[in-house]
Structure formats: structure tokens, C-alpha cells
């Protein structure tokens, strides 16, 4: 990229000032940005100044820097970085930027450059004899499909032939640039096909109706009181051709492809369940109708407390000296739900005590160790780990025990627990910041 520098001092004006209208606009533009962010208006203000004078001078840069409270060098950096800003005087009637990127070159941009050299000046960035015209070659101007093209101030002129481009140059040189319509110079709209559309010429004939979802099925009526299970199907289910007929399933909309055998009525299933429960309670026996081979607390209760259920005699322990009858009597034990925060991970795996002896005193905030959250801190506390110093002193065996108990591998070394805990144990958050350059967590 060619170095961009300000114009020679011989052409630099002594001062710059916005016109009254532009000064009012600049004040409004600056006010659009939040307090302390007014410097973000530097590009719009530079562009407005260039639209006013045609180019950006040293005085322009300094004036805008003062308006925005910026160092001069900062505004100079912006003006010299963006090629949209002209850093030396340009033609008063037109400054033509010819796109020289590959698509335009393939479509004849080189001939447009030759016209600029013959009609304006042999070299770019030089004024013609009366100072009204200038030109330069630029990179892609963003209308490759309409190549070749040129940009004159804020407008583009596309689909150019050498003959048409000569007419445009002559019109601007004569002060009649407003008579040239910007955009494509052939019969096309924007980037559409020349001469009009060539596809999708038929008028659309398809119609689309708004989709209206089907109404929801009516909820089935509550089942009446059921007789015992054996009589329930005969009393509630009509038959057709010797087979049960499920009325509710017939009325309900079925999914496409659902086999008839799968269309089971929810009301029928609920009725059968209630009838079975009522029958089991009437007989005074546990309800195993839905799970014939079920096992549970009743079958395992005798295994509690050394093979016997407390408070109830068994076949090997007659009550009050009575002879055993061979019938095992047990009681149902319902275990209370455990609080996950109070579960000892060691006990979960068969242990009876924490893996580590918790030191006395208030526990440290283990969450300051990166990688330890509230849940993990609770589980570490349950293992007996409550201090940073404990973590810092972990041996490889300790790490293996902790990771095995908490069911993860590599977490301690991955997050560097030992180094973090050592810094926290030595000097708290201040030492952590000194060592790692950031706050913990």
C-alpha cells in the first residue's frame, strides 16, 4: 500500500471552519454519541469537511481534533488510513476514481484510464489545466457485476464503454455533471439483466390458504364406578365382530400410520388400573397385578441390620419364646430421601467416614479456586476438605482419592488447583492476584 501523506505546505490553507449549516450538523452529529464517546464522530466529521472543501487539509484535521478533544496525531491516523479521504486538492467539478480491480480490468477499465490520462492529466492526483478535474485508480468500488465502473464523489457510473465514459468526462468538465444519471449506463435496473427480466415471467398461479389447526378432541368423561377387575371389561367395553371396541380411541384423532392395536384408550387403561387397585385392597394383599415379579422394600427388609428387620420376629427369631412357624414376618422400611448436599461421597461408595480429617476453624471459600463451584465445594466439604492449605498439600494419592470419589479424572491438574490453593493459603485474594495477575474466579 502506498504511503499516504498530507499535501505540500505550499497548498495548505491557513485555517479551516465549517459553514454555519455544517457546523450545526456537526454539533448534532457529536450529540448522537454517549458522553465520553464523542471521538467516534471523527469519520463523519472528516467526510463532511471533505464534502465542503473537496479534500482534507492539515487545518481541517487540527480543527476537528479540537472539536472532539483528540490529539492531532489520532485524527491524522484516521485521515491517512482510509483512502476515501483526499489529502490534497482535487478537481472542483469532478474527481474521478477508476476501479482497477480484476473484474473491471477484464471488462475494459484500462481504456477508461487512458481516457483520464488524455483528457485530464497524464498522472493521477494531478489537476487539469484549469483545476476543475482530477483522477486516480482505486481498488474495488463494489459493483463488479456492472463492470467497468467509476466513482465520482458519492455516485457510481457503471456498465461503461469508452465512448460513454468520454461523454461523462466532457459533461463534468463543462459543469454539466448533474445531467448524467448515476448507476448503470445501459438499459438495466441496478444489477438485473439488460433489457429487463428474463426469468420468472409467468404470473404466479399457486394459491396458499392459511393453515387452521383442527379442534382439540373432547376430553373423555370420567369413568363410572367399576366392578371388580374380572367384570370391568364386559361392563364398559362394547364389542364388534367378537373383538373389543374402544370408543374413545375411535373418536380421538390417531397419528398417521399408527397401528390399530396401539390405539389404547386412556380412559380404559385408567379404569382398569383403578379397578385392580380396588380389588387388591378388598383382598387385603399387596398389589402386584401390574408387576407380577416385582421386588422392593418388603422383600429386602430382612437384610437390614444384620439380616433381620428390627421390631418384628422372623422364622429364626420367634417372638416372646414362641416356636417358629416357618413363616417370615417382616415390616416394610421406607428410606427417607437423602439431601444431595449432605451426602458423603465416600459413604456413597461404601465408606463410613470422610476421606480427610477436616481442620478446626471456619472453612475457607473453596469457590475461589477456578474450577470449583458451589456444588463441588459442598462435595469437597463432605470429604473433609475445607481449607485451601489442604488442597495445596495434596499428594498424588490424595488427588487420586478425590477424583475417584467425585467421579472425574484430571480435573485437579487441568485447573491447577494446587497452585491456586497455595497462593490463596499464603495470602488470600491479594496473593492470588499478585501471582496470577487476575482476581480469583
Rosetta blueprint (number, residue, H / E / L):
1 X L
2 X L
3 X L
4 X L
5 X L
6 X L
7 X L
8 X L
9 X H
10 X H
11 X H
12 X L
13 X L
14 X L
15 X L
16 X L
17 X L
18 X L
19 X L
20 X H
21 X H
22 X H
23 X H
24 X H
25 X H
26 X H
27 X H
28 X H
29 X H
30 X H
31 X H
32 X L
33 X L
34 X L
35 X L
36 X L
37 X L
38 X H
39 X H
40 X H
41 X H
42 X H
43 X H
44 X H
45 X H
46 X H
47 X H
48 X H
49 X H
50 X H
51 X H
52 X H
53 X H
54 X L
55 X L
56 X L
57 X L
58 X H
59 X H
60 X H
61 X H
62 X H
63 X H
64 X H
65 X H
66 X H
67 X H
68 X H
69 X L
70 X L
71 X L
72 X H
73 X H
74 X H
75 X H
76 X H
77 X H
78 X H
79 X H
80 X H
81 X H
82 X L
83 X L
84 X L
85 X L
86 X L
87 X L
88 X L
89 X L
90 X L
91 X L
92 X L
93 X L
94 X E
95 X E
96 X E
97 X E
98 X E
99 X E
100 X L
101 X L
102 X H
103 X H
104 X H
105 X H
106 X H
107 X L
108 X L
109 X H
110 X H
111 X H
112 X H
113 X H
114 X H
115 X H
116 X H
117 X H
118 X H
119 X H
120 X L
121 X L
122 X L
123 X L
124 X L
125 X L
126 X L
127 X L
128 X L
129 X L
130 X L
131 X L
132 X L
133 X E
134 X E
135 X E
136 X E
137 X E
138 X E
139 X L
140 X L
141 X L
142 X L
143 X L
144 X H
145 X H
146 X H
147 X L
148 X L
149 X L
150 X E
151 X E
152 X E
153 X L
154 X L
155 X E
156 X E
157 X E
158 X E
159 X L
160 X L
161 X L
162 X H
163 X H
164 X H
165 X H
166 X H
167 X H
168 X H
169 X H
170 X H
171 X H
172 X H
173 X H
174 X L
175 X L
176 X L
177 X H
178 X H
179 X H
180 X L
181 X L
182 X L
183 X E
184 X E
185 X L
186 X L
187 X L
188 X L
189 X L
190 X L
191 X L
192 X L
193 X L
194 X L
195 X L
196 X L
197 X L
198 X L
199 X L
200 X L
201 X L
202 X L
203 X L
204 X L
205 X L
206 X L
207 X L
208 X L
209 X L
210 X L
211 X L
212 X L
213 X L
214 X L
215 X L
216 X L
217 X L
218 X L
219 X L
220 X L
221 X L
222 X L
223 X L
224 X L
225 X L
226 X L
227 X L
228 X L
229 X H
230 X H
231 X H
232 X H
233 X H
234 X H
235 X H
236 X H
237 X L
238 X L
239 X E
240 X E
241 X L
242 X L
243 X E
244 X E
245 X L
246 X L
247 X H
248 X H
249 X H
250 X H
251 X H
252 X L
253 X L
254 X L
255 X L
256 X L
257 X L
258 X L
259 X L
260 X H
261 X H
262 X H
263 X L
264 X L
265 X L
266 X H
267 X H
268 X H
269 X H
270 X H
271 X H
272 X H
273 X H
274 X H
275 X H
276 X H
277 X H
278 X H
279 X H
280 X H
281 X H
282 X H
283 X H
284 X L
285 X L
286 X L
287 X L
288 X L
289 X L
290 X L
291 X L
292 X L
293 X L
294 X L
295 X L
296 X L
297 X H
298 X H
299 X H
300 X H
301 X H
302 X H
303 X H
304 X H
305 X H
306 X H
307 X H
308 X L
309 X L
310 X L
311 X L
312 X L
313 X L
314 X E
315 X L
316 X L
317 X E
318 X L
319 X H
320 X H
321 X H
322 X L
323 X L
324 X L
325 X L
326 X L
327 X L
328 X L
329 X L
330 X L
331 X L
332 X L
333 X L
334 X L
335 X L
336 X L
337 X L
338 X L
339 X L
340 X H
341 X H
342 X H
343 X L
344 X L
345 X H
346 X H
347 X H
348 X H
349 X L
350 X L
351 X L
352 X L
353 X L
354 X L
355 X L
356 X L
357 X L
358 X L
359 X L
360 X L
361 X L
362 X L
363 X L
364 X L
365 X L
366 X H
367 X H
368 X H
369 X L
370 X L
371 X L
372 X L
373 X L
374 X H
375 X H
376 X H
377 X H
378 X H
379 X H
380 X H
381 X H
382 X H
383 X L
384 X L
385 X L
386 X L
387 X L
388 X H
389 X H
390 X H
391 X H
392 X H
393 X L
394 X L
395 X L
396 X H
397 X H
398 X H
399 X H
400 X H
401 X H
402 X H
403 X H
404 X H
405 X H
406 X L
407 X L
408 X L
409 X L
410 X L
411 X H
412 X H
413 X H
414 X H
415 X L
416 X L
417 X H
418 X H
419 X H
420 X H
421 X H
422 X H
423 X H
424 X H
425 X H
426 X H
427 X H
428 X H
429 X H
430 X H
431 X H
432 X H
433 X H
434 X H
435 X H
436 X H
437 X L
438 X L
439 X L
440 X L
441 X L
